[in-house]
């Protein structure tokens, strides 16, 4: 369930929720059947179906979840308003315990307001723990697609094994969102999106070999209208809609929801918004659009250029998800970013989380009674040196650029005697699995945790299958156990005795409809830190690769650093 106020900082009361940042999206106080969300004027007929962006749910707890939709008659309207009239539209919603809606258990009315891009967020409580529900919206004669969602188990119970998937990095231009469709077909209980849900570039800027498959609409996203339009374009994708309809999501952003490789108030080098004031205005626009388009609770309503997304979600006694924000509070990347041998990366004063979030996370470790403590976060946690020999070159944008911060977090879960720490990661456009070490420079150091990294949904295009043992990173860093450079997702099954991860791939994203298959399966056993391979799909290539290790390292760095 969503934890106490101490676990989810900066909560907003109802009055501040209704006035903050103009995002008056009236949350349903839906513990009582039939409770209306807000008084709204009688509807005037719309010119067409406004449910073009689908539906979604998120942040489940034992008594409920958030329901989301956004009305848009013309999703690609240049002004970002979705072709909607400048008036509040009443939207009826209902939640049923069966997919045919014969047993409707909650219903009410929400107000979709123009100042919030006609988005709707409905927070429900009072439902049964550990149960499936179906939901839909209606305005006038139009009815939305139905979505499936689920409440978390009762906090005193484990519940059944959890089918959880995690994904990241869906660059619309680089391919079709087939992986989202294949994931939806797996019927997971919960989906984590770990960042780069959408990308900021205008058409023709971030291109891949062979050319982009499709194009972004509009300019590089800087204004609120830009971000609203870009989110709407992504949400029109039917494969993405299917993934949202399949299960509740837990979302956190990385960099591209605002701008590539930003850090706190520091924009990217060469930014369209180079001054601190201009970049903070851009952040405010990006965060408002992000909230408007995501199934987030009212505690995440942005306050200008600030937004609260780090939070904890409990899944019974089985798992606690610590969802992190590694962008908004970090120090600037050391040594000018990129892969560097950089002494500043070891500075104990540097932080990727900021002091307040670090304290919140360490407090959560100390209070946790979960079987699995899962960190849902954005950038690579384990050390990855890309140079053999005494020189160490690592990514300044990852936890390697904030080594003391990583050490404090690792020591925190060790001191708290966390039973099973597991870090989930996105960002790097490839599948990885690794053991987490007390000292990465000592190959014999104790293994103290596990990291699973999801490849991209589309970003950087198809990639290629390979034998993971051939990648030089695994030789330089023996704690790295697996690598694959195809697109896809990770589907996990979390039980009391083991945490199983299927690294799933699709062979192409250049054409729609590709089939998915499991490249590798890794298992983390209860009280046994580190990852263990139980399956590897054989690598079959009609033509042996003649690429050198230097070429593989260069490609890996280029895929991650995204310098268009």
N, C-alpha and C positions, 0 to 999 in steps of 0.2 A: 504494500500500500504506500501511498505518499506519506512520508514521515512527518514528524511533528514540525512545528514552526522552526525549531532549532536546526532541523535537518534541511529545510528548504528556506534559505535566508531571504530577507527582505520581502516578507509576505505583504500583500496589499489588502486593506479592508474593502468592503463593498463600495464605500463612497469614493475612495481613491481609484478603485478599479473602473468606475464609471466615468471618471474625468481624466485619467492619465493619458496624455499624448493624443487625445482625440479618438482613442480606440474604444468607443463606447459600444461594445459588442454584446452587452447584456447577457450575463451568465445565468443559466437556469438554476434556481434553487430547488432542485428536483428530488428532494428526499420524499416528498409527498406526491402521490399520483395526481396528475392533472394540473400541477402547479404551473402557472404561466410564467414565462421568462421575463417579459416586460410588456407594458401596454404599447400597442402599436396601431397605427391608423389602418382603417379598412383598405384592403388591397385594391388597386386598379390594375387591370389586366396588363401583363407584359406582352411584348411583341413576339416572344418566342420562348423556347425552353432555356431557363437560366442556369440549369445544372450541368454546364459544359465542362466544369473543372472537377467533377466527381465529388466524393465524400471521403472522410477519413476519421479515425479515432486515435486516441493516444493517452499516455500517462495513466494506465490502469492502476486502481487500488482495489481492496477487497469489496468496496461498496459501489464502485462506479468507474468512470473514465470521462474523457473529454470527447465530444462529438464535434465535427467540423464540416462546414461546406462554405463555398463562396459563390455568389451569384455572378454570372457573366453572360450577357447576351452575345457580345462580340469580344472574345477573350483577347484578341490581338489589337484592340483599339490603341492608338498611339498614346493617348492620354493616361493609359493604365487603369481606366475606370470600368473596363469591361463592357462598354456600351450600355451601362445601366443608367436609368433616370436618377436625377439628383433628389431622391426622396427615400425615406425609410420604407423597406419592404418587409411585411410580416411573413415569417417562415415557420410553418408548423413542423414539429418533429415528433417522432414516436420511436419507442424501443420495445422490442418484443422478445420473448423467449423461444420463438420458433421462426424459421426463415420465411414462412408464409404470412406472418403477422396475424395469426389467429389468436395469439395470447399477448396482446399489447399490455405492457406493465407500466410504462411511463409515457406521458405525452405532454406537450406544452407548445408555446409559441415563442419564437425568438425574433429580435428586431435586427434586420440586416441594414446597416446604416451606410450612407455614402462615405462618411469620413473614415470608415474602416474598410473601404473597398467592398462593401456589401458582404463581408465575411461574417460567419456565425460560429461562436464557440459556446457549446452547451456542456456544463459540468454536472454530472449526475452523481448521486449518492443513494444509499439505502437499498442497493441491489444485492443479490446473493453472491457470496464469495465463490471463486473458482467456477464460474458459469459462463457459457456462451450466450451472447445476445446478438440481435440483428437490429439495425436502425435505418431510418430513411427520413427525408425531408420533403415538404410539399409547400408550394406557393401557387395560388390560383389553381389552374387545372394541371399544373406540372408536378411530377413526382420524380424525385432523384433516384439514382440507382440505390440498391440496398447494400449496406456493408455489414460485415461480421466483426464483432469485437468480443472481448473477454475480460472479466474481472480477475484480479489476482486472488490466490488462495487466502483463506483465513490466516492471520499472522501466527497462529499457534499450530498450524499444520504444514506438512511438506507439500501436499497435493501430489498429483501425478507428475511424471517426468515432463519437463518443459521443453517444447520445441521452439527454440529461439534462433532467429537468423539475424546476421548483421551485414550491412552493405555500406558503400561509400562511393563518391566520385562519379556522378552521372553527368558527363558533358554531352549535352543534347546534340551538338554538331558532329561528334565523333562516332556516333553509331545509334542503332535502334536499341530501345530499352528491353530487349528480349529477356535479359536476366531477371528483371522485375516480374515479367509474366511467368517465367518458370518458377520463380520463388513463390508467387501467389498460388500456383498449382500444388505446392507442397503443403498448403494449409497450416502454416506455423501458428503458434499461440502468440508470438510477440516478435516484432521486427525492430532492430536498432539501426538508425541511420546516423553514421558517425562523421558526417560532414561532406561538404561540396555537393550539396543537393542540387544546386544550380551554379552556373558559371557566368562571370560578368562580361566577357569579351563580346565585342561586336563582330559581325560577319567578316570572315577572312583574316582575322588576327591570329587565332590559335588553330593552326592547321596541322594535319597529320599526313604522313606519306600516303600517296594515293588520293589525297583530297578528302575534304569533309563530306560526310554522307548527307547532311542537311544543314540548314543555316539558322543562326539566331536572328530574331526580329529586333530591330531597333538599335540604338547606339550602345556603347559600353555603358553599363548601369552605373549611374551616379545619382540621379534624382529619384524621388519616391515613385514617380510615374514610370521611370525606367525599370525599377526593381519589380513593381507590380506587373508590368507587362512581361518581364522575363519569367517570373513565377507562373503567370498564367500560361505562357507558351509551354512550359514544362508540364504543367498540370493537364493540358489537353492531350497528352500522350496516354493512350488507352492502356498500355502495359504498366505505366506508373500508376494509373488509376486502379488497375486490378490489384496491385500490391497493397495500395492503401485500403481497398475494400476487404482484403483478406484477413487482416489482423490489426490490433492496435500497435502503434509505433511509439518509440522513445527517440526523440531527435535532439541532436546537438549540431552546431555549425562548426565549420573549420574556417578557411580563409576566403574561398571564392564566393560565399554568400555575401561578402563585402568586396574584397579585392585580394588578389594574389599576395600571399606572404605578409599580410599586415600584422602589426604587433602593437597592441594597446592603441595609443594615439599616433603611431608611426605608420604612414602609408608605404606602399611599395616604392622602390626607387623608380623614377619616371612616371609617377602616378598622375592621373588626370586631376587629382585633388591633392596637390603637394603641400599646402599649408595646413597647420594643425586645425584651424577653424573650418576650412573646407572639408577636411577629412572627417572631422567629428559630425558635420552636417551630413556627409555621405553615410557614415555609420548609423546615424539616426534614421535616415531613409531606409537603409538596408534592413535594420532591425524591425522597423514598423512593418515593412512588407513581409519579413520573415514570420513575425507573429501572425499577421493577417492570413498567411497561407499554411500554417502548421497547426496540428492538433495539440496546442499547449494550454496549460492551465493559466488562470488569471495572474498567478505569481510571476509569470514571464512577460507580462505586458511591459514593453520598453518604456523607459523614462528618458526621452531624448536619445543621446548616443549610448545609453547604457541599457543592458538587458540581463535578466537573471535566468540563466539556463542550467547552471550546475545545480544538481538536485539528486535526491536519493529516491529510489523506487524499490519497495520490498516485494518479493515474490514468495510469500509465506516464509517458512523456515528454510526453504531451499536456497534462495539466492537474494542478495542485495545488490542492486545496480547503482553504482556511484557514477553518475553521468557528469563528465568534467567539461570545463571551458578552458582550453589551452591557448586562446587568442587574446581575449579581452583584457587580461591582467598580466601578460608576460612582459618581461624586459625585451628590448629590441634584440634581434638576432645578432650574435657576436661576429666580429671580424667581417662585417658586410654580407653575411648570409652565405649560402652555398656550402659545398664540402670544403672544409678547411682543417688545417692543423693549427688550432687556435687556443692559446693559453687562457683567454678570457672565458672560454666555455666552462672552465673549472672554477670560476669565481664563486665562492659560497654565497655571495650576496645576490646572485642572479636567480630568478625564479620564472618558471613557465606557468605557474598557477596563481601567483600572487600570495601574499601572506594569509589573507583571510580565507581563501579557498583551501589552501594547504592545511590550515588549522581545522577547518570543517571536515576535510577528508580524514585527517589523523584522528579526530574525535569519532568519526564514523567507524573507523577500524576498531577503536577501543570499545565501542558499544555494540559492535556487531555480534550476533549469535547465529548468523547464517552459515549454512554448509559451504556456500561459494560466495566470495566477495568479488564482484565483477566490476572492473573499471571500464566504462564505455567512454572512449576518448579518441583523439584525432590523429596524433603523430607518433612515429615509431618510438617505442619505449626502450628496447634493448639497444646496447651499443652495436653500431655497424661501422667498422673501420673498412675503408675501401682500398687500402694500400698495404701490401705485404711489407714486413720489415719493421724497423723501429719507429718510423714516422706514422702517426695516427691521423687520418683524415676522415672526419665524420660530418654529418649533416647538421648545420647550425640551426636549421628550422625545426629539428626534432628534439627529443629529450637529451640527445648527445650534446646539444648546444647549451644545455642547462643541467650539467652532470650532477652538481650538488643538490639541485632540486629533486632529481631522480633518486639520489642516495637517501635524502630525507624521507621521501615517500616509501622507499623500500624498507628502510630501517623502521618506519612507522608501522608497517604491517607485521614486521618481525617482532617488534616490541609488544605489539598488541596480540601476538600469537594468533593472527588470522589463520583460519584453518586451511583455506584454499584460495590464495589470491590469483586472479586471472585478469590479464589486461587484454582488452579488445581494441583494435586499431584499424584505421583506414588510411587515406592520404596518398600512399606510395604506388598505387596502380598495379599492384602485384600481390599474389598470395604469399604469405610468409608464416612460419611457425618457429618459435624460439623458446629456449630455456632462459629464464631470468636469473642473473647471477649476483652474488654478494660483491664480487670483484671481477669485472669483465676482463681485466688484464691478466688474471691468473686462471689458466685453463682448468686447473683443479679446484677452483673455488666452488663453494656450496651452491647448488641450485635452490632458489628461494621463491620461485613463482613461474608462471607460464604466460606467454604472449601469443595471441592468434591475430593475424592481420588479413583483412579482406581486400581482395583486388578491387578494381573499379568496375562499375556497371558498364561504362563505355570509354572512359577517359584514356586517351592515347591509342584508341583503335584496337584492332584484333589482338595484337601480340602474337605469340607462338608457343606451342607446347615445347617441352624440353625435358631432359633428365635433370632434376633439381641438383643432384650431386655435382653437376658440371659447373655450377655457378661459383665463381671465385670467392664471393662473399662467404660462402659456407666453409671454405678452406681457411680464410683469414680469421673468421669468427666462428669457432667450433660450436658455440652455443646456438647459432642459427641452424635450424634443422630442416627447413623446407622452403622451396621457392618455386613459383610458377607464374609466368607472364601471359596469362589469358584473362579474359573478362569473366565476371561471375559474381558469386556471393559465397558466404559460409553459412551452412545450416548446422545448428548444434542440437544435441539432445542432452539436457542437463538432468541427471538423476542424483540420488543420494550417494551412489558409489562411484560414479564417473561422469565426466564432462566430455562428450564425444563431439568432434567437429569434422564435418564433411566439407572439404574445399571443392566447391562446385564450379565448373567452367562451361562456357559456350564456345564453339569453335570460331564463330564469327559474329560481329555486330554490324557488318556492312550491309547485310540483307536481313530482313525480319524472319522470324520463325525458326531459328536454330534450336536444336535440341541441347539439353544440358546433361552433363555427366560428372561424376565425382572423380577428380584427379587424385586426391589423397584423403585419407582419414587419419586423424590424430586423436588420441585419448589422453585425458588427464585423470589420473586416479585419485580418489579421495585420500588426502594426507600424503600424497606423493607428488611434490612439485616437479614441473617439467613435462614436456610433451613426448608421447610415444606413438610412433607410426604403426598403424595396423593394416593399412592398405595403400598401395601406390599403383595408379593406372600405368601400364607399361608405355614407355615412350617409343613411338614408331615413326620413323622419318624415312621417306623415300630417298632423301638426299642428305648425306651427313653434313653437318655444319662445319665450315672451315673458319669460323669466327674465333679470334683470339680472346684470351681472358681480358685483355685491355679493351677490346671492342664491347664485351659483355658489361664490363664496369661502366664504360662511357654511355652505353644505351640505358642502363639502369639509372644513372644519374640524370640523364636527359629526360627520361620518362617522369622522374619525380620532381625535377626542379621547374618544369613548365615555363620555360622562358620563350614565349612566342616571339 
